[in-house]
Amino acid sequence: MTQADIAQVQLLLPFNLPPLATLLAGGVCAFLCAYLFTFGVIAFCRKVGWLDRPAERRVHKIAVPRLGGVGMFLAFVIASLLFYSPGVKSKPDEIISYWLFLVAALLIVLVHVYDDVKGLKPLPKLLAQTIAVVIMLGPGWTVTSKGTLHYVFHGVLLFGFNNPFAWYHESVITLFIHNPDITLAAIPAVLFTWFWMVGMMNTVNLIDGLDGLATGVVVITGLFITIISWTLGQQSIAILAAIFTGAVLGFLPHNWNPARIFMGDTGSQFLGLGLAVLSIMGGAKVALVLMVLGIPILDVAVVMLNRIRRGQHPLHYDKTHLHYRLMATGLSVKQICYVFYGLTILFGVMALNLSRIYKLAGIGLVGVAMVGLIIWMDYRQRQRGVHIKLDGPEPQPSGGTNLPVDHGSDENERNAPSEYEAEQVAEMRRKEVERHRVR
């Protein structure tokens, strides 16, 4: 490591640290910020009454705040502004991609805060996701030496993959283009980038069905992105990934079963966008993410295809997702999390150690594991007399239920109004008294 390398990967503070120390300090800073900020988010949500209340479609039995994504986002922004700086080996547009990510993530967070509080239909949310992808592409121009304008994408564009095949002599397999130029030939790459980012956002959102599930899976995935970035010499991206991972890990203690707060769509969409962007920056990580998140991605794909086959909307609500089916086998929420965590770690370790050609086999092995899980779940459900109904009702075993029980306070306290609601009621009563006095 040269002095130039150390100087380029440094804190935006009055003192400098070596890259590894910066990585660790950035991750710890993000962890502490997220952990502490989440207390404030919980208190604020309870005060103004922004709670996810129990319903037929919910697993939880008490009202729970659901804006945990705000704390993670703020922690990531603060820690990254302090600790992230592109290194000498970075691509020229890496710092631009970072700022574009902050803008796109801010848009996603603001839109989905509104969604978590007031509710939005799928189309406006898809529009917001698409705008975020366009921001991440960073369409713009540069001025050539001849003084003419040259239109290019300054952000992240997934237009090529590392070649896993020995018989193909190019090092990269591209989608019709070799440079991020804005041309008609770039349309397939733009569409693929859109599909990857929007798909990742919705994948994280759809696996966020149980306490700690999506949070832990994203932590493990972020950790593997950090490790592979570091081993590839992409130290500044590794630092950014460590900060992202630390911010999510700081939220996990609050989200662990029984959860004191949910990440909401605000959190799941931000985390999905973060994973999608970090997997493209620097390259060589898309295959890793496909392996590490292979089970959740396949689960979402299978569930959506089955819904379409039944003539339903792909986003139609039901409880046929893998985590709900595991619950019907008798596993607790924590045990289901351990299953997902274990599979994520297993495939992550494999992805780190497999060469390019064998990563394709590794992705195939993910499919085999998914089939094995489905066969085991069907066997367990038949043994226990549990049937998943395709139109949405919660599965109930014949001999009782093993659904999670929230360890809250007594029933009166659970149903008590928030401070904000209580103040509103008191204000209405005061006005009513004043009206009677006037009469």
C-alpha positions as CSV (number, residue, x, y, z in Angstrom):
1,M,0.0,0.0,0.0
2,T,1.5,3.3,-1.1
3,Q,1.2,6.6,0.6
4,A,-0.8,7.8,-2.4
5,D,-3.3,5.0,-1.8
6,I,-3.7,6.0,1.9
7,A,-4.0,9.6,1.1
8,Q,-6.8,9.0,-1.4
9,V,-8.9,6.7,0.9
10,Q,-9.2,9.0,3.9
11,L,-11.6,10.5,6.4
12,L,-13.1,13.9,5.7
13,L,-11.9,14.8,9.2
14,P,-8.8,16.5,10.5
15,F,-6.9,13.2,10.7
16,N,-6.2,10.3,8.3
17,L,-6.3,6.6,8.8
18,P,-5.1,3.7,6.7
19,P,-7.8,2.1,4.5
20,L,-8.5,-0.9,6.7
21,A,-8.9,1.3,9.8
22,T,-11.2,3.6,7.8
23,L,-13.3,0.6,6.8
24,L,-13.7,-0.6,10.4
25,A,-14.2,2.9,11.7
26,G,-16.8,3.7,9.1
27,G,-18.7,0.5,9.7
28,V,-18.7,1.1,13.5
29,C,-19.8,4.7,13.1
30,A,-22.7,3.7,10.8
31,F,-23.7,0.9,13.3
32,L,-23.8,3.3,16.3
33,C,-25.6,6.0,14.4
34,A,-28.3,3.6,13.1
35,Y,-28.7,2.0,16.6
36,L,-29.1,5.4,18.3
37,F,-31.2,7.1,15.6
38,T,-33.7,4.2,15.7
39,F,-34.6,5.1,19.3
40,G,-35.5,8.6,18.1
41,V,-37.5,7.2,15.2
42,I,-39.4,4.9,17.6
43,A,-40.2,7.7,20.0
44,F,-41.3,10.0,17.2
45,C,-43.6,7.5,15.5
46,R,-45.2,6.6,18.8
47,K,-45.8,10.3,19.5
48,V,-47.5,11.2,16.2
49,G,-49.2,7.8,15.9
50,W,-47.4,6.5,12.8
51,L,-47.8,2.8,13.7
52,D,-48.3,-0.4,11.9
53,R,-51.4,-1.7,13.6
54,P,-52.5,-5.4,13.8
55,A,-54.7,-6.6,10.9
56,E,-55.6,-9.9,9.3
57,R,-52.7,-9.6,6.9
58,R,-50.2,-8.9,9.7
59,V,-48.2,-11.3,11.8
60,H,-47.7,-8.9,14.7
61,K,-50.4,-8.5,17.4
62,I,-49.5,-5.0,18.7
63,A,-49.0,-1.6,17.0
64,V,-45.4,-1.2,15.9
65,P,-43.6,1.9,14.4
66,R,-42.6,1.2,10.8
67,L,-40.2,4.0,9.7
68,G,-37.0,2.2,10.6
69,G,-35.6,2.9,7.1
70,V,-35.2,6.6,8.1
71,G,-32.7,5.8,10.8
72,M,-30.6,3.5,8.5
73,F,-30.6,6.1,5.7
74,L,-29.5,8.9,8.0
75,A,-26.8,6.7,9.5
76,F,-25.4,5.7,6.1
77,V,-25.4,9.3,4.8
78,I,-23.6,10.7,7.9
79,A,-21.0,7.9,8.1
80,S,-20.3,7.9,4.4
81,L,-19.8,11.7,4.3
82,L,-17.2,11.3,7.0
83,F,-15.4,8.2,5.9
84,Y,-15.9,7.5,2.2
85,S,-13.5,8.9,-0.5
86,P,-12.7,7.2,-3.8
87,G,-9.2,5.8,-4.0
88,V,-6.5,6.0,-6.7
89,K,-7.6,2.7,-8.3
90,S,-11.2,3.8,-8.5
91,K,-13.0,4.5,-11.7
92,P,-13.2,8.2,-12.6
93,D,-17.0,8.4,-12.2
94,E,-17.1,6.6,-8.8
95,I,-17.5,9.8,-6.8
96,I,-20.3,10.8,-9.2
97,S,-22.0,7.5,-8.7
98,Y,-21.8,8.0,-4.9
99,W,-23.6,11.4,-5.1
100,L,-26.1,10.1,-7.5
101,F,-26.8,7.3,-5.1
102,L,-27.5,9.7,-2.3
103,V,-29.9,11.7,-4.4
104,A,-31.7,8.5,-5.7
105,A,-31.9,7.1,-2.2
106,L,-33.2,10.3,-0.8
107,L,-36.0,10.3,-3.4
108,I,-36.8,6.6,-2.6
109,V,-36.9,7.3,1.2
110,L,-39.1,10.4,0.9
111,V,-41.6,8.7,-1.4
112,H,-41.8,5.6,0.8
113,V,-42.1,7.5,4.0
114,Y,-45.3,8.9,2.5
115,D,-46.3,5.4,1.5
116,D,-45.7,4.0,5.0
117,V,-47.7,6.8,6.6
118,K,-50.5,7.6,4.0
119,G,-50.2,4.7,1.5
120,L,-49.5,4.8,-2.2
121,K,-50.7,2.6,-5.1
122,P,-48.2,0.4,-6.9
123,L,-47.9,2.7,-10.0
124,P,-46.6,5.8,-8.2
125,K,-44.1,3.7,-6.4
126,L,-42.9,2.1,-9.6
127,L,-42.6,5.5,-11.1
128,A,-40.5,6.7,-8.2
129,Q,-38.3,3.6,-8.6
130,T,-37.9,4.3,-12.3
131,I,-36.9,7.9,-11.6
132,A,-34.3,6.7,-9.0
133,V,-32.8,4.3,-11.7
134,V,-32.6,7.2,-14.2
135,I,-30.8,9.3,-11.5
136,M,-28.4,6.4,-10.9
137,L,-27.7,6.1,-14.6
138,G,-26.6,9.8,-14.6
139,P,-27.3,10.7,-18.2
140,G,-25.3,13.8,-19.3
141,W,-22.6,14.9,-21.5
142,T,-18.9,15.8,-21.8
143,V,-17.1,18.2,-24.1
144,T,-14.6,16.5,-26.4
145,S,-11.2,18.0,-27.4
146,K,-12.9,19.2,-30.6
147,G,-15.4,21.2,-28.6
148,T,-18.4,18.9,-29.4
149,L,-20.8,17.4,-26.9
150,H,-20.5,13.7,-26.2
151,Y,-23.5,12.2,-24.4
152,V,-22.7,9.5,-21.8
153,F,-24.0,7.9,-18.6
154,H,-22.0,9.2,-15.7
155,G,-23.5,6.9,-13.1
156,V,-23.9,3.1,-12.9
157,L,-24.8,1.1,-16.0
158,L,-24.8,-2.7,-16.1
159,F,-23.7,-3.2,-19.6
160,G,-21.2,-6.1,-19.2
161,F,-20.3,-9.2,-17.1
162,N,-17.0,-10.9,-16.4
163,N,-16.6,-13.7,-18.9
164,P,-16.9,-17.2,-17.1
165,F,-16.2,-19.2,-20.3
166,A,-12.8,-20.2,-21.4
167,W,-13.8,-20.6,-25.0
168,Y,-14.9,-17.0,-25.3
169,H,-11.7,-14.9,-25.6
170,E,-13.1,-11.6,-24.4
171,S,-12.7,-10.8,-20.7
172,V,-16.1,-9.2,-20.6
173,I,-19.4,-10.2,-22.1
174,T,-21.2,-7.0,-23.0
175,L,-24.8,-6.1,-23.9
176,F,-24.1,-4.6,-27.3
177,I,-21.9,-1.7,-26.0
178,H,-18.4,-1.4,-24.6
179,N,-18.7,2.1,-23.2
180,P,-21.4,3.9,-21.3
181,D,-22.3,6.1,-24.3
182,I,-25.9,7.2,-24.8
183,T,-26.9,5.5,-28.0
184,L,-29.7,3.3,-29.3
185,A,-27.5,0.4,-28.7
186,A,-27.5,1.2,-25.0
187,I,-31.2,0.5,-24.6
188,P,-30.8,-3.2,-23.7
189,A,-28.2,-2.3,-21.0
190,V,-30.5,0.5,-19.7
191,L,-33.4,-1.9,-19.5
192,F,-31.3,-4.6,-17.8
193,T,-30.0,-2.0,-15.2
194,W,-33.6,-0.9,-14.6
195,F,-34.7,-4.5,-14.1
196,W,-31.8,-5.3,-11.7
197,M,-32.4,-2.2,-9.5
198,V,-36.1,-2.3,-9.4
199,G,-36.1,-6.1,-9.0
200,M,-33.6,-5.8,-6.1
201,M,-35.8,-3.2,-4.4
202,N,-38.9,-5.3,-4.7
203,T,-37.1,-8.5,-3.7
204,V,-36.0,-7.0,-0.3
205,N,-39.4,-5.5,0.1
206,L,-41.2,-8.9,-0.4
207,I,-38.9,-10.9,1.9
208,D,-39.5,-8.3,4.7
209,G,-42.4,-10.3,6.1
210,L,-41.0,-11.5,9.5
211,D,-39.0,-9.7,12.2
212,G,-35.3,-9.5,11.4
213,L,-35.5,-11.5,8.2
214,A,-34.7,-9.0,5.5
215,T,-32.5,-7.0,7.8
216,G,-30.2,-10.0,8.6
217,V,-30.1,-11.2,5.0
218,V,-29.1,-7.7,3.8
219,V,-26.4,-7.5,6.5
220,I,-24.8,-10.8,5.4
221,T,-25.0,-9.8,1.7
222,G,-23.5,-6.4,2.4
223,L,-20.7,-8.1,4.4
224,F,-19.8,-10.4,1.4
225,I,-19.9,-7.4,-1.0
226,T,-17.4,-5.7,1.4
227,I,-15.1,-8.7,1.5
228,I,-15.1,-9.3,-2.3
229,S,-14.5,-5.6,-3.0
230,W,-11.6,-5.6,-0.6
231,T,-10.0,-8.7,-2.1
232,L,-10.4,-7.2,-5.6
233,G,-8.4,-4.1,-4.5
234,Q,-11.5,-1.9,-4.6
235,Q,-10.9,-0.4,-1.2
236,S,-13.1,2.7,-1.5
237,I,-16.1,0.6,-2.6
238,A,-15.3,-1.9,0.3
239,I,-15.4,1.1,2.7
240,L,-18.8,2.2,1.3
241,A,-20.2,-1.3,1.5
242,A,-18.9,-1.6,5.1
243,I,-20.7,1.6,6.0
244,F,-23.9,0.4,4.4
245,T,-23.6,-3.0,6.2
246,G,-22.9,-1.2,9.6
247,A,-26.0,1.0,9.1
248,V,-28.2,-2.1,8.6
249,L,-26.6,-4.0,11.4
250,G,-27.3,-1.2,13.8
251,F,-31.0,-1.5,13.0
252,L,-31.2,-5.3,13.5
253,P,-31.3,-5.3,17.4
254,H,-34.5,-3.2,17.2
255,N,-36.0,-5.3,14.5
256,W,-35.2,-8.7,16.0
257,N,-38.2,-10.8,17.1
258,P,-40.2,-9.4,18.8
259,A,-39.6,-6.3,16.8
260,R,-39.8,-2.8,18.4
261,I,-39.9,-1.2,14.9
262,F,-40.2,-2.3,11.3
263,M,-38.1,-0.9,8.5
264,G,-41.2,-0.3,6.4
265,D,-41.1,0.2,2.6
266,T,-38.8,3.1,3.4
267,G,-36.2,0.7,4.6
268,S,-36.7,-2.2,2.2
269,Q,-36.6,0.0,-0.9
270,F,-33.5,1.8,0.4
271,L,-31.7,-1.4,1.2
272,G,-32.6,-3.0,-2.2
273,L,-31.3,0.1,-4.1
274,G,-28.1,0.0,-2.0
275,L,-27.4,-3.7,-2.8
276,A,-28.1,-3.2,-6.5
277,V,-25.8,-0.2,-6.7
278,L,-23.0,-1.7,-4.7
279,S,-23.1,-4.9,-6.7
280,I,-22.5,-2.9,-9.9
281,M,-19.9,-0.4,-8.7
282,G,-16.5,-1.8,-9.4
283,G,-18.0,-4.9,-11.2
284,A,-17.5,-8.6,-10.4
285,K,-20.3,-8.7,-7.8
286,V,-23.5,-9.4,-9.7
287,A,-22.8,-13.2,-9.7
288,L,-22.0,-13.0,-6.0
289,V,-25.3,-11.2,-5.2
290,L,-27.2,-13.7,-7.4
291,M,-25.8,-16.6,-5.3
292,V,-26.1,-14.9,-1.9
293,L,-29.7,-13.7,-2.5
294,G,-30.5,-16.6,-4.8
295,I,-33.1,-18.2,-2.5
296,P,-35.1,-14.9,-1.9
297,I,-34.9,-14.0,-5.6
298,L,-36.1,-17.4,-6.7
299,D,-38.9,-17.3,-4.1
300,V,-40.2,-13.9,-5.4
301,A,-40.0,-15.2,-9.0
302,V,-41.8,-18.4,-8.2
303,V,-44.6,-16.7,-6.2
304,M,-45.1,-14.1,-8.9
305,L,-45.2,-16.6,-11.7
306,N,-47.8,-18.7,-9.8
307,R,-49.9,-15.7,-9.2
308,I,-49.9,-14.8,-12.9
309,R,-50.7,-18.5,-13.7
310,R,-53.7,-18.2,-11.5
311,G,-54.9,-15.1,-13.3
312,Q,-53.9,-12.8,-10.4
313,H,-51.8,-9.6,-10.3
314,P,-48.1,-10.4,-9.6
315,L,-48.3,-8.2,-6.5
316,H,-51.5,-9.9,-5.2
317,Y,-51.4,-10.5,-1.5
318,D,-51.1,-14.1,-0.3
319,K,-48.9,-16.1,2.1
320,T,-47.2,-18.4,-0.3
321,H,-43.8,-16.8,0.2
322,L,-41.1,-19.1,1.5
323,H,-40.9,-17.6,5.0
324,Y,-44.7,-18.0,5.5
325,R,-44.6,-21.6,4.2
326,L,-41.7,-22.3,6.6
327,M,-43.9,-20.9,9.4
328,A,-46.6,-23.3,8.5
329,T,-44.2,-26.2,9.0
330,G,-44.0,-25.3,12.7
331,L,-40.8,-23.2,12.7
332,S,-40.7,-20.0,14.8
333,V,-39.8,-16.6,13.4
334,K,-36.3,-16.8,14.8
335,Q,-35.7,-20.3,13.4
336,I,-36.9,-19.2,10.0
337,C,-34.4,-16.3,10.2
338,Y,-31.6,-18.8,11.1
339,V,-32.5,-20.9,8.0
340,F,-32.3,-17.9,5.7
341,Y,-29.1,-16.6,7.4
342,G,-27.5,-20.0,7.1
343,L,-28.3,-20.4,3.4
344,T,-27.1,-16.8,2.8
345,I,-23.8,-17.4,4.5
346,L,-23.3,-20.8,2.8
347,F,-23.8,-19.5,-0.7
348,G,-21.7,-16.4,0.1
349,V,-18.7,-18.4,1.2
350,M,-19.1,-20.5,-1.9
351,A,-19.3,-17.4,-4.1
352,L,-16.1,-16.1,-2.6
353,N,-14.2,-19.3,-3.3
354,L,-15.6,-20.3,-6.7
355,S,-13.9,-19.3,-9.9
356,R,-15.9,-17.6,-12.6
357,I,-17.0,-20.8,-14.5
358,Y,-18.0,-22.6,-11.3
359,K,-20.1,-19.6,-10.1
360,L,-22.7,-20.6,-12.8
361,A,-22.8,-24.1,-11.2
362,G,-23.1,-22.3,-7.8
363,I,-26.2,-20.4,-9.0
364,G,-27.6,-23.8,-10.2
365,L,-27.0,-25.2,-6.8
366,V,-29.1,-22.4,-5.4
367,G,-32.0,-23.7,-7.5
368,V,-31.4,-27.2,-6.2
369,A,-31.5,-26.0,-2.6
370,M,-34.7,-24.1,-3.4
371,V,-36.3,-27.3,-4.8
372,G,-35.1,-29.3,-1.7
373,L,-36.7,-26.7,0.6
374,I,-40.0,-26.8,-1.2
375,I,-40.1,-30.6,-1.1
376,W,-39.3,-30.6,2.7
377,M,-41.9,-27.9,3.4
378,D,-44.6,-29.8,1.5
379,Y,-43.8,-33.0,3.4
380,R,-43.9,-31.2,6.8
381,Q,-47.1,-29.4,6.0
382,R,-48.8,-32.7,5.0
383,Q,-47.6,-34.2,8.3
384,R,-49.0,-31.4,10.3
385,G,-52.3,-31.0,8.4
386,V,-51.4,-27.4,7.3
387,H,-52.5,-26.1,4.0
388,I,-51.4,-22.7,2.4
389,K,-54.5,-21.1,0.9
390,L,-53.6,-19.3,-2.3
391,D,-55.9,-16.3,-1.9
392,G,-54.3,-15.0,1.3
393,P,-55.6,-16.2,4.6
394,E,-53.0,-17.1,7.2
395,P,-52.2,-20.9,7.4
396,Q,-53.5,-22.5,10.6
397,P,-52.2,-26.0,11.7
398,S,-54.9,-28.5,12.9
399,G,-53.4,-28.8,16.4
400,G,-53.0,-25.1,17.2
401,T,-50.7,-22.4,15.9
402,N,-47.0,-21.8,16.1
403,L,-47.3,-18.2,15.0
404,P,-45.1,-15.7,16.9
405,V,-46.5,-14.1,20.0
406,D,-45.5,-10.4,20.7
407,H,-44.2,-9.9,24.2
408,G,-45.7,-6.5,24.9
409,S,-47.5,-5.0,27.8
410,D,-51.1,-5.7,28.8
411,E,-54.0,-5.4,26.5
412,N,-55.1,-1.9,27.7
413,E,-51.6,-0.5,27.1
414,R,-51.3,-2.1,23.7
415,N,-54.5,-0.4,22.6
416,A,-53.8,2.9,24.3
417,P,-53.7,6.0,22.0
418,S,-50.3,7.6,21.2
419,E,-49.3,10.9,22.7
420,Y,-50.3,12.7,19.6
421,E,-53.7,11.0,19.5
422,A,-54.3,11.8,23.2
423,E,-53.4,15.5,22.6
424,Q,-55.8,15.6,19.7
425,V,-58.6,14.2,21.8
426,A,-57.8,16.6,24.6
427,E,-57.9,19.5,22.2
428,M,-61.2,18.5,20.8
429,R,-62.6,18.2,24.4
430,R,-61.3,21.7,25.3
431,K,-63.0,23.2,22.2
432,E,-66.2,21.4,23.0
433,V,-66.1,22.8,26.6
434,E,-65.5,26.3,25.1
435,R,-68.5,26.0,22.8
436,H,-70.7,25.1,25.7
437,R,-69.4,28.1,27.7
438,V,-70.2,30.4,24.8
439,R,-73.8,29.0,24.7
